[in-house]
Amino acid sequence: MEKYNKLLRNITELIEKSLFTSKDVKKEVEDSIKLKLEIIANKLNLVSREEFEIQKKLIEKLKNEITKLKGERKKKITKAKKS
């Protein structure tokens, strides 16, 4: 009976150790993947969503200003031709 208990304890220890090891391996893999993704993102010069939205608003504002300036220029040219 004692040998049976010792065997069970040994098996239990092995299972516990393997569970901890598998958790550690999982964590290592996750960390490694996150690091690789960050490296790829940096190489691609990706920006955050917030930065993208700010740039989008700035571009829209500049686009509107250009359109406005073109309209004013056309008016000046038209006035100059009439004079």
Secondary structure as UniProt FT lines:
FT   HELIX           2..43
FT   TURN            44..45
FT   HELIX           49..82
//
